[in-house]
Amino acid sequence: RGLGDVYKRQAMDFDGTLLTTDKKVTDYTKKVLLELKQLNYIIVGVTARTLDSVKSVADINMFDYLILNNGGYIYDIKNNSGEYQGIISLKDYTSITDSLKDLSKRIDYCSKNFYYYYKETLGDERPFIKRITSLDEINEKILRMNIHISNEDTMDYCLDLITNNYKDLKCFIMEDSDNAGKWLVVSPRNVDKGISLKKLGNKLKINTSEMIFFGDGPNDLEVIKLVGCGVAMSNAIDIIKSEAKYITLSNDQDGVAAVSYTHLTLPT
């Protein structure tokens, strides 16, 4: 039996995994994913991005489902419907902002569709980014925060402040495999990529042991450990590689497609 006889769902991170360094899906990888769909594999994008951000870099019709905002929202593409998995309360994100705004260079408040950038007045003008000068300008549910600390020497202090004072939230230090910077990610305590992927599997009657997942960064760790076949990109951080069952080619070498053709017995 090939891996294609065992694993019913193929799930993947976006940045540093499915997307190349210049934030694109290659024609070859898109072809592979569409062929997998035709063979009745369920294809799931699992990302920290918002929905509109995903749409800016990929054709969402390559997927059956998207898990957005590190697990905060599960989106059913065929039915154009979704479900929130958890939100950060107005009280909590206001309090965190008051505590850390002087130590940060930018704070992102991430909804289903948009990034609200606070404290940065110029720069990225993509349509899913909204610059705000007051939290009163946010009128959506917030699923996640990114806190970009001005001085990395205070990163651990800020991490501890959130961890010790907000019982309904969790916080970790994030880094991309293709980005030298680090920042804090804040999410509801019982929300992450792995939890939401498992919930979706339960709905579809697919066990996590029947899933393949591709990842590269810290927020992929829980999924790499959870699924039957965790695959690290060759550009992944070391902890992801150490926990993965396989290491594939890099995100710039069609690493997702390489495993699909080699192990899922697709026709050539």
N, C-alpha and C positions, 0 to 999 in steps of 0.2 A: 504493500500500500504506500502510495506517495503521500506527501503532506497534504495534497489537495483532497485526499480521501478522508482526512482527519479534521482539518480546520475549515470551518464553514464561514468564518467571517474574517475579513482582512481590515485592520484598523491602523491608522497612521497619524502621527503628528504632522504638522505643517512645516514650520520654520526650522531649517537645519535637517529636515527629513524628506518630506515630499517635495518641498520647494528648493530650487537651486539657490545658490548664493545671491543671484540677482532676482530672487523672489518670483520664480516662474515654475510651472509644471511643464516638463518637456513633452513634445508630441509623442515620443516613444512611451513614456510612463502613462500618459493619458490613454493611449491605445491599449496598453496592458490592463488598466483599470476597467475600461469599457468592455474588454473581452471577458474579464472576470465577472462583471455584472451579467453578461449574456449567458455565462455558465452558472448563474444563480448563486454566486458568492455574494455576500452582503458586504458592501464597502462603506466604511465609516471613517470620516475625518474627525480627528480628535485634537483640538487646538485651544490655545489661549485666546485666539482671535475672536472678534465679534463677527456677526453674520455678514454685515456689509464689508468688513475687512476681508473675509474669505472670498466674497464675490469679486473683490478687486484683483485677486491673484489666481483664481481658479474657476473653472466651469463647474458649478455645484452639481451638475447632472452626472458627473463622474461618480457621485456618491449616492448611497441610499439614505444615510443619516449623517448629520453633523453634530458633534458634541463640542459646544462653544464655551469660551470663557473658563477654561480649565475644569469643565464639568458642570458649569452653572446653568446651562440650557441645552436640552436635547431637541434637535430639529429634525422632523420627518420631511424630507424633501418632496417626495411624491405627493403627499397630502398638504404640503405647505402649512404645517402646524407644528407646534412645539410646546414644551413644558419646562417651567422654571424648576430648578433643583434646589435653589436656596438664594437668598439675597442678603446684602449687608444693609442693616437698618440706617435710616437717616441719622438717628441718634449716634450710632457708632462711627459712621464715616465723618460726621461733623466733629465728633470728639477727637478722632485720630488726626484729622486735619489741624485742629487747634493745637494739638500737642507737637506735631511734627512739621508744620509749614515753615518754621524758621530754619529747620535742618535740611530741608529738601529743596531741590532745584525745580522739580515738577512733580505733581501728583496727578495720576490718571484715574478717572472714575469710569468703569466700563459697564455699559448697559448691553442689552441684546445686540444692538446695532452699532452703537457709537462709543468713541472714546472722548470723554470730556477732559481736556487738558487744563489744569489749574496752575498758575504761576509762570507759564511760558506764553508769551504774547506773540512771538514770531516763529516762523519755521515751517514745519510740515503742513501743507494745505490740502491734503487728501480729503474727499468729501465726507468720510466717516469720522473725521476729527473735528470736534467743536471746542474752541477756546473759550474759557469762562474766567471771569474775575470774581465771581461769587458762587457759592454752592446753591444759592436760590435759583440759579439758571438751570439746574438739573431737574427735570420733571419725569424721569423714568426710574424704574427699578435698577439698582446698582448691584451687579453680580460679583465684581472684583475690583480691587484697587492695585495700581502699581505706584510705588513710592520711590522716586529717584533721589537718593540721598546726595547732598552736596559734597560731603567728605566721607569717603568710605571708612575712615577710622571710627565714625559714629554709627556704622551699620549695625553692629551687634547691640549697641545700646538701644537703637530704635526697634530692632527685632524683639529684644527682651521686653521693652515697654508694651508692645502690642500683645505679645504672648502672655504676659502676666496680668494684663488689665482688661482683656476682652474675651470673656469665657465662651462667647458664641462664634469666635473667629479663630482662624489659624493664619500663621505668617511664616514665610520661608524666603531665603535668599535665592533669587533666580539669576541665571546666566544662560545665554545662547551659545551653542558651540561655535557659531560664526560671529560672535560679538564679544569684545573684551570687557564690556561693562557688566556691572551687577546692579540689581535693584531688589526691593522688597515687594513681594506679592502677598496681598491680603485677600482671603476668601472665607465664606462661611465654613464653620468647623467640619461639618459632615458633607462637604462637597469637594470632589477632586475628579480627575479624569477616570481613574480606576473605578470609583464608586458608580459614576454615571454609566460607564461602559457595561458594568455588571448589571445595572438596572435595565439597560436596554436589552441585554442578553436575556434576562429573565422574561421580559415582555415578548421577545421573539422565540423563547424556548431554546436558546443556545447557551450552553455552559461556557464559562470563561476558558475551560480547558480546550475548547474547540476554536479558540481565537488566535490569530497572529496579530502582533502589534509591532510597529516600527517606531523608534524614538531616538532622541539624541541628548535631551537636556534633563535638568533636575525634576521638572514637573512630569516627566515620563516614567520616573522610577517606579511608582506604585503600579503602573500598568505593565511594565516589563516583568515585574515580579508576579503579577496576577494571572496573566494569560498563559495558555498552553505553550505558546512559542513566542518568546520575546526576542526581537531582532534589533540590534544596535547598528546604527550607521557607522561607517569607519571614522567619520568625523565627530562621533559622539564623545561626551565627557567620559572619563575613566570609570566612574561608578556605574554608568549605564552599560558599558562594555562588559564589566565584571559580572553583572547580573543577567546578561542576555544569553539565550541559547545559541544564537548565531550572530556573527558580525558580517554585515553586507558591505557593498561598495558605498561610497560617499553620496551625499545628496546631489553633488554635481556629476555623478557617474551613473544615474538612474538606479540607485541602490535598492529602491522599493521594487522596481520592475525586475531587477536581476533575480531576487529571491522568488518572485512570482513565476518567472519562466523556468528557473532551475528546479524548484521544489514543488510547484503546484501542477506540474504536468500539463501546462497549457499547450495547445497546438502551436507550432512555429509557422 
